[in-house]
Amino acid sequence: MTKLFKYLKQSWVAIFTILILLGLQATTELSLPTYTSNIVNVGIQQSGIENATIKAIRESEMDKLTTFMNDSDKKKVLDNYKLVNKDNLSTEEFNNYKEEYPIIKNESLYVLNTKDKDTIEKLSDILAKPMLIVYNLENSSEGNKLTDSMMSKMMGQNNMAANQANMDMSQMAKFMDADGNLDMFAYINAMPKEQKEEMLSKMDDQFVNLPEAMLDQGAITFVKAEYTAIGVDTDSLQMNYIFMTGLKMIGLTIISVICSVTVGFIAARVAATLGKNLRAMTFKKVMNFSKKEISEFSTASLITRSTNDIQQIQQMMVMMLRMVFFAPFMAIGGIIKALNTNLSMSWIIALGVVCVFGIVLVMFTVVMPKFKILQNLVDRLNLVTREILTGLGVIRAFSNEKFEEERFDVANKDLTKVNMFVNRMMSCMMPAMMLIMNLISILIVWVGAKNVDLGTIQVGDMMAFIQYTMQIVMSFLMISMISVMMPRAAVSANRIDEVLTTDISIKEADKVEEFDNDKKGLVEFKNVSFKYPDADEKILHDISFTAKPGQTTAFIGSTGSGKSTLINLIPRFYDVTEGEIKVDGVNVKNASIHDLRERIGYVPQKGVLFSGTIDSNIKYGNKTASEEVVETASRVAQATEFIDSKPDRYETPIAQGGSNVSGGQKQRLSIARAIAKEPEIYIFDDSFSALDFKTDAKLRKALKEETGDATVLIVAQRISTILHAEQIVVLDEGKVVGIGNHKQLLKNCEVYKEIALSQLSKEELENE
């Protein structure tokens, strides 16, 4: 699969953009569980109060809080709060504060005067413990007992009794409230510095094992009570917090959707561009294949590779750009977020990931080998289908429809069987993954509920942890789905790469030679031998002859003697094994392939037409041919009669492969196509076999007049076709057994004489 990345070079900007957008999308989606947690923890449970850093507090309450702080913490707190009252404020400032905090009319307030987040966090840590202590002392029905208990633990019961005994009534009165109870805050403030620091140190020890969530909740309760006391509308505060958090979540969701849609659009373009480029490169490469490479791959396989395989790669590329790149962002980000939420439940994430990978490993092991089989079966089905459709006439003629139906059914069933297996395995994957996700959710709730009960986490944190875990598992699920799909795409990628990296046997020379215009049309074979690739024996042996301009050189011989192979060497459909072929004085291996073939008008043994019109087919080799040239070519090829009989004449449609014209008409149009090209060398590979004798004779006569100084090479089975050729080359088992004209060969070549006598009587030969 990595081999295809080199074809994505032109899309690197788009891919980089996708990575940025996916990072942004992952960031927004990973932020949503935090906001959900905040709505539950802060918005609902804490009435919209985020932390213990209170925005405004009565002076009397601040004094109580600072009672339980050391000097350093007290200084930090007071440095970040401003004492305000009606005496030290202007009228405008006082009115502003009064609107927000109505109690300022009667009491002085400490107002927070910093917006630095780090400072606020530090203040929250400092204030949380004193707030919890003060709230419990002020609001618990067991407040006095708690006071005695705490003081006994912090100071030692005997020391406290001794201190009280040493005080006279006037001193004790200073620490009594209106109900005659001991004012703990005044009492602690009156302690000697050393004793107070010792007490605060012991106090900190009491909070070491207290869960942070419980400490925060106690502090928030104090803040909420204080806000109520100073006239802040806590209900409005709560609704504003929930509303603003909801707006942020909607905003993040919109950003995520925009990123997702944009990534999908760009990924589709990148994948479509890759598919287009691969199809273009594959087609271009196949167009340069010689018959050797075509036979190695087979036409059916090349069609499958150019369509089905590239489609697999294109689909895989979309999935890769949208999921494979996105999943790591979500997985890594989700793990970090989940661990920050609660470290004690991280083992659940590991368990979920292990289960997912376990399923993927099983799927990968079982399914991957089937994908290569699947693509080969697609090739096989295409081959069978193509053979049946191409040979439909022969099948019907021999009444073999039933046999071919069974042959197709076997190929179809084999493909269906493997497809069913793969699809069943793939369909089992999603339910298994969903089962894992649901079981993990239950496990998180079970473990999380215990932690909530112990006060180590809050409900919102548990909800966020579930969401993060689901995001992590889904990320690995996406990766696992891709990992199961990737083998099929990898097989397709390798099949495409095989085509693109195949070494072409017919190559352009590094330095091409220019054709010699003084030898225009001259074709020379010098000691040419040839054998097909991977063949054991040569099919042509030491062939030498010269075909001159203005003359017709014909080739005749028994079936399999190498006639068609010989002339296919001229336009370099194959390259000679030994010896050399020269055209216009240049070895064809050293000439430009395009320029070489431009000089040749080739008519294959089997007439081939393309979908279009009669006119477009005749002009196929010469797009700029005039109407006069087309008509002349048609007249020489003896095609005018049937063309003129058509209502649309030259604009008559030709179906794919020329299926709407007869074999003789198809061959005549193929001949007209070569003539319209006006080449210097004509090659007719047994191109007159579908013509009747009368048409054959008329065509050859007209061709002789039209070709003029051109070199004409004709492969023929019929003696009558080549009787008047200036030069006839007789082949037998790949060897030249005679060269000369008709009369000379009748006298000197036994093989030619046998062929001639098998077709014509002695009288006919003598008359000729």
N, C-alpha and C positions, 0 to 999 in steps of 0.2 A: 504493500500500500504506500510505503514511503517513497517508492519510485515515482509516484505521480506528483509529489510535491514540487518537483522541478518544473512541472507544467503550470504551477500557480504563481510563477514569478510576477506576471503582469497584474496579478490581483493582490499584491502584498499590501497596498494602501487600504483596500477594502477589508482585508483580513485584520489589519492593525486597527481599523475603525471598529470592526466587530468585537475585538478583544476589549477595547475601551468601553464600548457600550455594554458588553457582558459584565465587565467589572462594575460598572455603574448599576446595572440591573441587580447584580448579586448584592451590592451594598444596600440598595433600597429594600430588597426582599429580606435581607438579614436584619434590617432595622425594625421591621414590622413586629416581630415577637416581643422586642423590647418595649415598644409602645403599648402592645396589648398587656404586657406585664405591668407597665406603669398605670394603665387605666384601672386595673384591678387593685394593685398595691397602693398607689398614690391617690388615684381618682376616687376609688370607692372606699378602701379601708382607711386611708389617711386624709379623706376629705379634701384632696387637692394640695395637701401640704407635702412638699417634696423631701425636706430634711429638717433637722433640728435647729438650723440657723434661722431663728425667728426674725421677722422683718421689723417688728416693734414690740417692746415689752415695758411694762410699768417699772419705774425706778425701784419700787419696793421689792418686786419679784426678781429684778436683776441683782439686788443686794443679797437676796436669799440664794440665788444661783452661785454668785461669787464666793459665798460662804464655803462651798464645797470645791473650790478651785485652789490650786497652788498659785503663788505669786506670778509665775511665768504665764500660766493660762489666763489668769485674771487680766494681766496686762494686754495680752493678745485680744481678748474679747473687748475690753473697754476701748482699745485703740481703734476698733472697727465699728464702734457704736457711738452715736452722737446723742447727748442728753438734750432734750428739747422740752420747753414749756412755754406758757404764755408770756413769761417775763423775758426770755432771750430770743423771741421770734418777732419778726415784723408782722404787721397786721395781715398782709397778703399770705405770708408763709403760715401764720397761725390758722388762717381760714382754710388753707389747703390741707394742713394736717388734721384740722377738726373735721373736715369732710370725710377723710379716710379713717381717722381714729378719734371718735367723738369724746372719749374719756380724757383727752388732753386738756379739756376745759377745767378738770379738777385735779389731775395728777400729771407729774412729769413723766416723760417716756424716753427710753433709749431706742433710737432708730438706727437701723443698719445703714452704714454709709459707704459700703463697698459692693461692687458688682463682679469682682474677680471670682471666677468659679473655683479656683484652687483655694483661695482664702475662705470662701463659703464652706467648702468641704472640710477644711481644717477646723473652722469654727463649729461645724456640726459635730465633729468628733469630740471637741472639748465640751460642748454644751449638753450632749446626750445624757451622760451620767448624772450631772447635777440636776437636770430636769426630771429624770426618773425619781431621784431621791426626794426632791422638793414636792413633786406631785403626790407621791405616796404619803409623805408626812402631812401634807395639807388635806388630802381627800380620803385617806383610808379610815374606816371606822375603828380600825385597830391602830390608829396613828400613834397614840401614846405608848402602847405596848411595843410597837415597832421601834419607837424612839429609844425606849429603855433597852430593848434587845440589841439594837445596833450600837448604842453607846457602850453597852456592857462588852460587846465583842470588840469594839474599836478602841476603847480606853481601858477596859478592865473594870469590873464592877466595884472592887474595893477602892480603886483610885477615885472613881466617880463619887462614891459615898464619902470618902475622905475630903474631897474637894468641897462637897456640899456642907460637910460638918464644919469646915474651917471658915465658911462664909457666915457672916452675921445676917440678920433678917433684912437689913437695909440693902445689902449687896444682892441677896437673893431676889428681892423685889424687882430689881432691874431686869431680871430674866423671866418674870412671870407675865402671862398674858391676862386678858380681862377675866378669864374663867379660873384663874389661879393655877394654870398648868405651866410647866416649864417651857419657855420659848427657846427651843433648841437652836435656832439660828443666831439669836443674841448670845446665847451661852457659848456657842462654838467660836463666834467672832471675838469673844472676850478671853479665849484661851491663850496661853503663852504660845509664841511662834513654834517652838520645838514640839510642844504637845499637839498643836494643831496639824503640823506636817506629819507627825507620826500617825495621827488619826486618819488623814487623807491617804497616807500610804496603805494603811490597813483597809481603808474603804476601797481602794483600787483592787486589792486582793479579792474582795468580795464579788467584784464584777468580772474576774478573769474567766470564770466558767459560764457566765451568762451569755446565751446566744445573742449574736449581733442583731438578728431580726427582732428579738424580744426587747432589746435595749432601744432600738430605733422606734418600735411601736410605743413604748413607754414615754419616750421623749416627744413623739408626735402628739400623744394625748395631752401632754402639758402645753404644747404649742397651741393646739386647738382650743383648750380651755382658756388660755391667755388671750387668744384672738377674740373669743366670745366676750371676755371681760373688758377688752378695750374697744369693743363695738364693731369689729370686723364681721362682715356677713360671710360666714363660713360656707353657707349653702351656695352663694354666688361664686365663691372661690372654687368650690368643688365643681360646679357646672362649667365654669370657665376653663378649668384645667382639662376636664373630660372633652369639652368641645374643641379646644385648641389641639389637644392630642389627636382627636379624631380627624381634624383638618390636616394635620401633618401626615397621618396615615393615608388619607385620601390623596394628598399630594405625592407621597412616595409611590403609591400604587399607580398613579397616572404616569409618573416618570418611568416606572418599571414596565408598564404597558407600552409606552412609546419606544423604549429601548428594545423590548421584545419584538414589536412589529417591525422596527427598523432593521434589527438583526435578521429577522426572517426574510425581509425584502432583499437586503444585501447578500445574505447567504444564498438565496435562490438565484440571484444574478451571478454570483461567483460560480456556483455549481453549474448553472446553465452555460456560462462562458467556458468552463472547463469541459463540459460535455461537447459543446460546439467545436472547441479546439481539438479535442481528442478525435472526434468524428472526422474533422478536416485532415488532421495529421494521419489518421489511419487510412482514410480514403486516398490521400496523396501517396502514402507509402505503398498501398496495394496497387495503385496505378503504375508504380515503378517496378512491381513484381514481374519477374519473368514467369514463363509457364512452370518452371521448376518450383518456385515459391508457392504459386497458386495450387499446384498439385500437393504440396506438402501440407498446406492448411486445409484445403478443400473449400469450394465456393460456399457451401452451407455454413461452415464454421466461421468464415470471414464475415458473412452476413450477420451471424449471431454476435460476433465480437463487435461489429460496428453498430449494432442496435441494442440488444439486450444487455450485453456486458457494460457498455458505456452508460446505459440507463441505470444499472446497479451502482456504478461509481458515482453518478450524478446524485442519486438519492442518498447515498452514503455521505457524500460531501456536505449536503444540506444538514443531515443529522449531526455530522461531526462539528460543523461550524456553530450549530445552535446548541448542541448538548455537550459534546466532548469538551469543548473549550469552557462551557458554562459550569459544568459539574464540579471541576476542581475549585473554582471560586466559591461555590456554595458549600462544598464539603469542608474545605480548609477554614473558610469563614465561619461556618456553622459549628465546627469543633471548637474554635477559639471562643465564640460567643457562648456556647453551651458550658465550657469549662469555667468561663467567667461568671456564669449564672450559678452553677453549683458543681463543685469539683467532686463531691462525694458520690454522685451518680454517673460519673464518666464511664464506669465499667459497663453501663447499659448500652452506651454508644458503641463501645468496642464489641460487645456481644452482637448487636444488630449488624454491624459491618461484617463480622466474621460469618454470620448466617447468610448474608447476601452473597458474599464471595464464595461460600460453599455451594450455593445453588448455581452461581455463574460457572464455577469450575466443572460441575457435573454437566451443565448444558454445553459448555465449550468442548468438553471431551467427547460428548456423545454426538453433537450436531455438526461440529466443524468438518469431519471427514465427508459428510454427506453433501456439502456445498460443491465440492469439486465434481462429485458424481452428478450433481444436479445440472451443472453447466454443460457437462459432456452429454447428458441425456437431452438437453435442449438442442444441442448441435445435432444429435441423432434424429430427433423429431423433425427438425428443419430439413435435414437431408432427405428423409423419407418423404416428407410432404412435397419438397421440391421435385424429387424424382417422379412422384405420382402425377403431379400437376403437369409437369413437362411431357411426360409420356402417356398422357391420358388417352390419346388416340390409339396408341399401340395396345394399351391395356384393354380398351373396349374391343379392339379388333380380335384379340385373343381370348375375350370373355374372362379376363382374369380379375374382374372387379372384386370378387370375394376374397381372393388371395391378397390383393393389395389392401383391402379393408382390414384383414387380419394382421397384415404387416404393420399398418399404421396403428392398429389397436394395441399391438405389443409395445411399440415405442411410446404410445400415449399412456398406457397403463404403467410402464416402468417409470416414466416421469411423474405421473400422478402419485404413485406409491411413495417415492422419495419426498415429493412435495408434501404429502399428507403427514409423513413422519416428522419432517422439519416443522410444519405448522402446528402439529399437535404438541411437540416439545416447546415451541415458542409460546403457545397458548397456555401451557401449564406454568410458565414462568411468572406471568403477572399475578395469578391467584396466590402462588407461593410467596411472592414478594409482599402482597397485600396482607397475607396472614402474618408474616414477620412484622410488618409495620404495626398491625393491630395488637399483636402480642406485646410488642415493645411499649406501645402506649399504655396498655394495662399494667405492665411492670413498672413504668414510670409513675403512674398514679398510685400504685400500691406502695412503692418505696417513698414517693414524694409525700403521700398522706402521713406517713409516720414522721417524716422530717418536719412537716407542717405542725403536727401535734407536739413535737419536741421543741418547736420554735426556732429551728435552725434555718428554715426557709419560709417564704411567704407563698400564698396560693398563686399569685401572679407569676412568681419565679418558676413554680412548678409548671404552669401553663406555657411559659416561654421555653422551658427546657423541653417540653413535649414537642413544641413547634420546631425548635432547633434540631432535635433528634430526627424528626420527620424529614426536615430539609436535608440533613446529612444522609439519611437512608435513601431518600429519593435521588440524591446526587449519585450515590453509588449504584442505585437502580438504573439511572440513565446510563452510567458508564457500563454497567453489566449488559444492558440491552444493546448498546452499541457494540460491545465486545462479542456478542452473539451474532449480530448482523455483519460485523466486520469481516469474518472469514469469507463470506460469500462475495463481498465486495473485493476482498484481497485476491480471491481466485480470479474474479473478473479483471482486476488490475493487472495481474500477472499475464493473463491471456492477451490483454491489450498491449502490454509491454513486450510480449513475445513478438507481436506483429511489428511494433515500432522499432525494435532493436534487431530485427532479422537482417542479417547481412545479405544485401542484394547481389545476386550473381552477375547481372548485367549492369556494369557501372560505367559512368561517364569517365573518360580519360582525364587525367589531371591537366594535361596540356593537349588540347584538340588540334588536329591538323586541318587545314583548309582544303577543300576539294579542288582538283585540277580541272578547270573549265575546258582545257584542251582534250581531256579524256571524258567529257560529259557523256553519261549513259553507259560507260564501259564497266562491265562486271567480270571480275577475274577470280576464279577459284584456283588456289595453288596448294596442291597436296593436302587437301582438307580431309580430316578424319573427325568423327564425332561419336560420342556415346552419351546416353542419357545419365543424369546424376544417379549414383548408386547402382548403375547397371554394370554387369560383369563384362559384357562384350560391346564392341563398337558397332554402331548401326551404319556408319558410312566409313569407307576405307579409301584413303589416298585419292581423293577426287580432284581432278584438274581440268578446267575448260575455260573458255573466254566467250562471253556473250557481248556482241558488238551492237552499237547504236544502229537503228534502221533495220535490224534483223530480228527475226523471231527465233528464239531458242526454246525447244520443247524437250520435255522430260517424260519418258515412258518406261514402264517396267511392270513387273508383276506386283500384286498387292504385298505391301510390307518391304518393298525394295528400297525405301528411303526417299521417295520423290518429294513428298510434302516436307519431310524433315530438312531436306537439302535447301529448299527455297525459304524455309523459315529461318535459316541461318543468315540470310541476306539482311533483313531488317532487324537482326539481332534479337529475335524472340528467344533464341538460344545462342550461346557462344561456341565457336569451334573448339574441339579438344586439341587438335593439332592442325598445323598449316595456317593459311590466312585467306581471307576474302577481301578483295579490293573493289571499291565502288568509286568511280571517277578518280582512280589512281591512288586512293587512300585506303589503308587498312580500316575496316569498319570499326575495329576496337579503338582506333585512335581518332575517330571522327565524332562530331557532336551527334548524339542519338537523335535529337530533334531534327537537325538538318538532314541527317541520313534518311529518316522516315518521311521527311517532306519531299524527298526526291522520288518516292516510291508510291505507286498506286496499287494497293493490295486488294485482291478479291479472294476471300477465304473459300474453302471447300464447301462450307455450309453458309448460305446467304444469311447475313445478320442485318436486321433493320431495327430502328429505334422508334419509340412512340413519337408522333409528330405528324408531318404531312409528307407527301411524295417529294415536294420541293425541298423541304428541310433535310430529307434523307439524301437526296442527290447532292445537295450543297454541303454535306457533312464534312467533306475534306477540303472544301473551298468556299468559305462563308461569303466571299465577295463575288462569287460566280454570277455572271449576268444571266438574264433570261435566255439570251441566245445560246450561251454555253450550256445551260441546263437542257434546252431543247435539242441541241446537237448531241449531247451525251445520251439523251433518251433515244434519239433516232439511231445512233450507232449501236446502242445496246438492244435495239429492236423492242423498246418498251413503249414507243409512241402510240401504237395501236390500242393497247389496253388502257393507257393513260387518257387518251382522247375519248374513250368510251365512258369515262367517269364524269358525272355531272360537274364536279368541282375541279376536274383535271388535276393540275399540280397541287392544288390545295386539298386534295382528297386526304382524309385522316388515315394514318397508319397506326394500327394498334400495337401494343407492346410485343416486341419480337416479330412483328409483321404477320401476326396470326390471321389478319383479315385479307391476305393476298395468297395466291397459290405459290407453290415451290418455284415454278418457272418464273413467275412474275417477281418473286423475291430475289432470285438470282440475277435477273436482268436489271433490277434496280441497284443491286450491289455492283454490277459491272458499270452501270451509268455513273454511280458515285465515284468510282475510280477514274473514269474517263473525264468527268467534270473537274477533277483535280488537276488535270493537264500535267502529269508528272513526266519525268525523263525515263523512268523505268516502270514497266507494268509487270505485275506478278499475278498470274491467274492459277490458283491452286485447284485444278480440276473443276473450274467454275462453269463449264458448259455442259456438265453431265445431266442437268435437269432440262436441257433444251432439246427439242426435236431436231432431226437432221437438217430440215429446211431452214429453221431459225438459226441453227448453229452455223450453217454455211453463209447465210446472209450476214450474220453478226461478224464472222471472221473477215469477210470481204470488206465490210464497212470499217472494221477496226484497223485493217491494214492500211486503208486510205487515210484514216484519222490519225493514227499513231505516228506516221511519217518517220522522223529521225529518232524516235524513242526506242528503247530496248524493250522487247517483249519476251517475257519468260512464261511458258505455259506448261503446267502439269496436266497430263491427259491420260485417260484410259482408252479413248477411241482413236484408232489410227486415222480416221477421216478428219479428225480435228487438227492433226499436226502434219498431214501429208505435204503441205506446201511450206513448211518451216525451213528456213535456211540452214538451221542446225538442229539435229535431234540427238539428245544424250540418252543412251539406253542404260538403265540400271538393273542390276541383278544382285540381290542379297547385299546391297550397299556398295557395290563396286561398279565402276563404269566399264561396260563390256562393249561399248560401241559409240562412236561419235561421227556424224555425217548427215547428209540429206537422205531423203526417203530412198532414192535409187541406190545410193551407195550402201546404205545399211541392209537393203534387201540382198545385196551381193555379198557383203562382208560380215554381217552380224547375224548369227544363227538365232539368238534370242529375239531380236527384232522381227526376223522372218517368221518365227513361230507365232508371235503375237499378231502379226499382220495376217497370216493365213488363218488364224483362229477367228478373225473378224471379217475378212474379205476373201472372196474367191480369187484364184489365179488370174482369171479374166479381168476382174475388177482392178486388181493390182497392176496388171499390164496396161489397162486403159488409163489408169492414173499416171 
